[in-house]
Amino acid sequence: MTVTAAVARDAGADLVIEELELDELRPNEVLVRIVATGVCHTDAIVRDQVYPTPLPAVLGHEGAGVVERVGESVRTVEPGDHVLLAAAYCGYCARCRAGQMAYCENLFAADFGGRRADGTSALSKHGEVISSHFFGQSSFATYANVVEESVVKIDPDVPLEIVAPLGCGIQTGAGSILNELKPSLNSTLVVIGTGAVGAGAIMAGKVAGCSRIIAVDIHDDRLALAQEIGATHTINTRGADLTDEIMRLTDGHGADYVLDTTARPELLRKAADALGNRGTLALVGAAAPGTEATFEIGLSLVKGWTFKTIVQGSSVPQVFIPKLIELWRDGRFPMEKLMRNYALADINQGFADSAAGTTVKPVVVF
């Protein structure tokens, strides 16, 4: 069938709206009519070839839509179901079998390879192969053949354009707090970077009962929004030293938990220096392969502090995303405040606004 898609053809260049051919469903796939899809920082870094998904490619990995058809082996959804689309995983490696899908041993092949496991792509144009199955879905298109592992069934009364971004960014931030860090009551949480991932973490920190939630950014408008959704204090690092400010706001005790969404080595060092005893510094931001960070390991030894990396909020999407939707229904997770809608024709403006910090979460609505 013919679909309309935003195609990444050249590294760093704008996406191009094109008509493509979508092939037939495989037994383990679901044909989804895409209603909305978030635009994520990961889409931008793959467009720019920081991660090497083969171009040309259809990106997009925060899709939401309606099931049109299902492959013969699919058991979890049927035509007419409303679904969110999340990251793919193989389902059979040791990590997947242990319920740790975010750390799938075949993650790069499943999410960034641009091909099915059998080496084929679902998309083409006049014989030219276009990479598909980005995060199992490639949702920057009107329709997608999606692997069953990426599909999360949701109630039909949930607005797809609001919950679509749960597929990656917001889930990653919230899951990093609720699934991985699991902060103790009345603890101090610092979130560096208040984009979609950071905002998800801030809202989750409030749900978890953190008494002090410190949002860090270089945009005052984003810091104001962070306070609206749960931050108790803010730091703009354009005019303040991160370590000094965290220590001041914690009366010299340091932070219990720091989540960094920026992957900037100098900020990681500043955050580590501001940890309290037994504090934890966690990284969710994606850096270019080979990026290194340095930490002080002399005087800080006696702190007994921890550094860890987190992928996709350590979540099982089919379990965790419905929980976030329930928090949203209850008014405890106001993610709609982060979003601005764009038409597919304006998708490059969404990327630009996200990079400039004027839109926290662009959502393409078909």
C-alpha positions in Angstrom: 0.0 0.0 0.0 1.1 3.6 -0.5 1.8 5.7 2.6 2.9 9.3 3.2 6.1 9.6 5.3 8.8 12.0 6.5 12.0 10.5 5.2 15.5 11.2 6.6 17.8 11.1 3.5 20.9 13.0 4.4 22.7 13.4 7.7 21.7 16.6 9.4 19.2 17.6 6.7 15.5 18.3 7.0 13.2 15.4 6.5 11.4 15.1 3.2 7.7 14.3 2.8 7.4 11.5 0.3 5.0 8.8 -1.0 6.4 5.3 -0.2 5.3 1.7 -0.6 4.6 -0.3 2.5 4.9 -4.1 2.0 2.8 -6.9 3.4 2.5 -7.8 7.0 4.7 -10.5 8.5 3.1 -13.0 10.9 4.4 -11.1 14.0 3.4 -7.6 12.8 0.5 -5.3 13.2 -0.6 -2.7 10.6 -1.3 0.5 12.5 -2.9 3.7 11.1 -0.9 6.3 12.8 -2.9 9.1 14.4 -0.1 10.9 16.3 3.6 10.6 17.0 5.9 12.4 19.3 9.2 13.9 18.0 12.0 12.8 20.3 15.7 13.9 20.7 16.6 10.3 19.6 15.0 11.0 16.2 17.2 14.1 15.9 20.5 12.3 16.8 19.7 9.5 14.4 18.8 12.0 11.6 22.2 13.5 12.3 23.8 10.0 12.3 25.1 10.1 15.8 23.6 6.6 15.9 24.0 4.8 12.6 20.6 3.7 11.4 21.1 3.4 7.6 19.7 6.3 5.6 17.4 6.9 3.9 15.1 6.0 6.7 11.6 6.7 8.2 12.2 7.5 11.8 9.6 8.1 14.6 9.2 6.0 17.7 6.5 7.5 19.8 3.5 6.5 17.6 -0.1 6.1 18.5 -2.9 4.9 16.3 -5.5 2.3 15.5 -5.0 -1.3 14.5 -6.1 -2.1 10.9 -4.9 -5.7 10.5 -2.8 -8.2 12.4 -0.4 -11.0 11.4 -1.4 -14.6 11.9 0.7 -15.1 15.0 -0.4 -11.8 16.8 -2.4 -12.5 19.9 -2.4 -9.3 22.0 -4.4 -6.9 19.8 -7.0 -7.1 17.0 -8.4 -4.7 14.3 -10.0 -1.6 15.8 -7.9 -1.6 19.0 -6.2 1.7 20.0 -2.5 1.3 20.6 0.6 3.1 21.7 3.9 2.1 20.1 7.1 1.8 22.2 10.6 0.4 21.7 11.1 -3.1 20.2 12.9 -5.9 21.9 13.8 -9.4 20.8 11.8 -11.3 23.5 14.2 -14.3 23.7 17.5 -13.1 25.1 18.4 -13.5 28.8 17.5 -9.9 29.6 14.1 -10.1 27.9 13.4 -13.4 29.6 14.2 -11.8 32.9 11.6 -9.0 32.2 14.4 -6.4 31.5 13.3 -5.6 28.0 15.0 -2.1 28.1 18.3 -3.9 28.3 17.7 -6.4 25.5 20.9 -7.9 24.2 19.7 -7.3 20.7 18.5 -3.7 21.3 20.6 -2.0 18.6 19.5 -4.4 15.9 15.8 -4.3 17.0 15.6 -0.5 17.3 18.3 1.1 15.1 19.0 -1.5 12.5 16.5 -0.3 10.0 15.5 -3.8 9.0 13.5 -6.8 10.2 15.3 -9.7 11.7 15.3 -11.4 8.3 17.1 -8.4 6.7 14.1 -7.0 4.8 12.6 -3.5 5.1 8.9 -2.7 5.0 9.4 0.5 3.0 10.6 1.3 -0.5 10.3 3.8 -3.3 10.5 2.7 -6.9 12.8 -0.1 -5.9 14.9 2.0 -3.5 15.1 0.5 0.0 14.1 2.8 2.8 15.0 1.8 6.3 11.9 0.9 8.4 11.1 -0.6 11.8 12.9 2.2 13.7 12.2 1.1 17.3 10.0 -1.6 15.7 7.7 1.0 14.2 8.9 4.0 12.0 5.9 6.1 13.0 6.7 9.2 10.9 4.3 7.8 8.4 0.5 7.5 7.9 0.7 3.7 8.3 3.3 1.3 9.7 3.9 -2.4 10.0 4.9 -2.7 13.6 6.3 -5.7 15.5 4.0 -7.0 18.2 6.6 -6.4 20.9 6.3 -2.6 20.3 2.5 -2.5 20.6 0.7 -1.4 23.8 -3.1 -1.7 23.9 -4.9 1.2 25.5 -8.5 2.2 26.2 -10.3 3.8 23.2 -11.3 6.9 25.1 -7.7 8.0 25.8 -6.7 10.9 23.4 -4.0 9.4 21.2 -2.4 12.8 20.5 -1.8 13.3 24.3 -0.5 9.9 25.2 1.6 9.2 22.1 4.8 10.7 23.7 4.7 8.0 26.4 6.3 5.6 24.0 9.8 6.9 24.7 10.8 10.2 26.2 8.3 10.8 29.0 8.2 7.1 29.8 12.0 7.2 30.1 12.0 10.0 32.6 9.2 8.7 34.7 10.5 5.1 34.6 14.0 6.2 35.7 12.4 7.5 38.9 9.6 5.0 39.6 11.2 1.8 38.2 14.9 2.4 38.8 15.9 5.0 41.3 12.8 4.5 43.5 13.5 7.5 45.7 12.7 7.4 49.4 10.0 9.6 50.9 11.1 13.2 51.5 14.3 12.8 49.6 16.0 15.3 47.3 15.9 14.7 43.5 17.8 16.9 41.0 16.8 16.6 37.3 19.3 18.1 34.8 17.5 19.1 31.6 13.8 19.8 31.6 12.9 18.6 28.2 10.4 15.7 27.8 12.5 13.2 29.6 13.3 15.6 32.5 9.7 16.7 32.7 8.6 13.1 33.0 11.1 12.6 35.8 9.9 15.7 37.7 6.3 14.6 37.6 7.3 11.1 38.7 9.4 12.6 41.5 6.3 14.3 42.8 4.3 11.1 42.6 7.1 9.3 44.5 6.9 11.7 47.4 10.2 13.6 47.0 10.1 16.7 49.2 12.7 18.7 47.2 12.7 18.5 43.4 15.4 20.7 41.8 15.0 21.4 38.1 18.1 22.4 36.1 18.1 24.1 32.7 19.3 27.1 30.7 15.8 28.2 29.6 13.8 30.2 32.2 10.5 29.4 30.5 11.2 25.7 30.8 12.2 26.1 34.4 8.9 27.9 35.0 7.0 25.0 33.4 9.0 22.6 35.6 7.7 24.4 38.7 4.2 24.2 37.3 4.4 20.3 37.1 6.2 19.6 40.3 9.7 21.2 40.8 10.1 22.9 44.1 13.4 24.8 43.1 15.2 25.7 39.9 18.7 26.4 38.8 19.7 28.2 35.6 23.2 27.1 34.9 23.8 30.1 32.6 24.3 32.2 35.7 25.0 29.8 38.5 27.4 27.0 39.4 25.5 23.7 39.5 27.5 22.1 42.4 27.3 25.3 44.6 23.6 25.8 44.0 22.7 22.1 44.8 24.7 22.3 48.0 23.1 25.6 49.0 19.5 24.3 48.3 20.2 21.2 50.4 21.8 23.0 53.3 25.1 21.4 52.5 23.9 17.9 52.6 23.9 17.2 48.9 21.4 15.5 46.7 20.1 12.0 47.3 19.4 11.4 43.6 20.4 13.2 40.4 19.1 12.3 37.0 21.0 13.7 34.0 19.2 13.9 30.7 21.9 16.0 28.8 24.9 13.6 28.7 27.2 16.6 29.0 30.4 15.3 30.8 31.0 18.6 32.6 27.5 18.6 34.1 27.9 14.9 35.2 31.1 15.9 37.1 29.3 18.9 38.7 26.4 16.7 39.7 28.6 14.0 41.2 30.4 16.6 43.3 27.0 17.6 44.7 25.8 14.2 45.8 25.2 13.5 49.5 26.4 10.3 51.2 25.0 7.2 49.5 23.7 9.4 46.7 23.0 8.2 43.2 23.8 9.8 39.9 22.0 8.3 36.9 22.4 9.1 33.2 19.6 8.8 30.6 20.9 11.3 28.0 22.3 9.9 24.8 25.9 10.8 24.0 27.9 10.1 20.9 29.7 6.7 21.2 33.1 7.2 22.7 32.1 10.1 25.0 33.8 10.0 28.4 33.2 11.6 31.8 35.6 12.0 34.7 34.8 11.8 38.4 36.8 12.6 41.6 37.4 9.3 43.3 39.6 10.3 46.3 37.6 12.3 48.8 34.4 11.1 47.3 35.2 7.5 48.1 33.8 7.8 51.6 30.4 9.0 50.2 29.7 5.5 48.9 28.0 7.0 45.9 26.6 5.3 42.8 26.7 6.1 39.1 24.5 4.2 36.7 23.0 4.4 33.2 19.3 3.9 32.5 17.6 2.9 29.3 13.9 3.5 28.5 13.2 4.0 32.2 13.9 0.3 32.9 10.3 -0.3 32.0 8.2 -3.0 30.4 6.1 -0.8 28.2 3.0 -3.0 28.2 3.0 -2.8 32.0 4.3 0.7 32.8 2.6 2.8 30.1 -0.9 2.0 31.3 0.1 3.0 34.8 1.2 6.4 33.6 -2.1 6.8 31.7 -3.9 6.1 35.0 -1.8 8.8 36.7 -2.7 11.2 34.0 -6.4 10.4 34.3 -6.1 11.1 38.1 -4.5 14.5 37.4 -1.2 13.5 38.9 0.8 13.4 35.7 -0.1 16.6 33.6 1.9 15.6 30.5 -0.4 17.6 28.2 1.2 20.8 29.5 4.4 19.8 27.6 3.0 19.4 24.2 2.5 21.3 21.0 0.9 19.8 17.9 2.3 20.0 14.3 1.0 18.8 11.0 3.2 16.2 9.2 4.2 18.9 6.6 5.6 21.0 9.5 7.6 18.2 11.2 10.9 20.0 10.6 9.6 23.0 12.5 8.8 20.6 15.4 12.4 19.5 15.3 13.7 23.1 15.2 11.4 24.2 18.0 12.5 21.3 20.2 16.2 22.1 19.6 15.6 25.8 20.4 13.8 24.9 23.6 10.6 26.7 22.6 8.6 23.4 22.5 9.2 20.7 25.1 7.4 17.9 23.3 6.4 18.3 19.6 3.6 16.0 18.6 2.8 15.3 14.9 -0.9 14.8 14.5 -2.1 13.2 11.2 
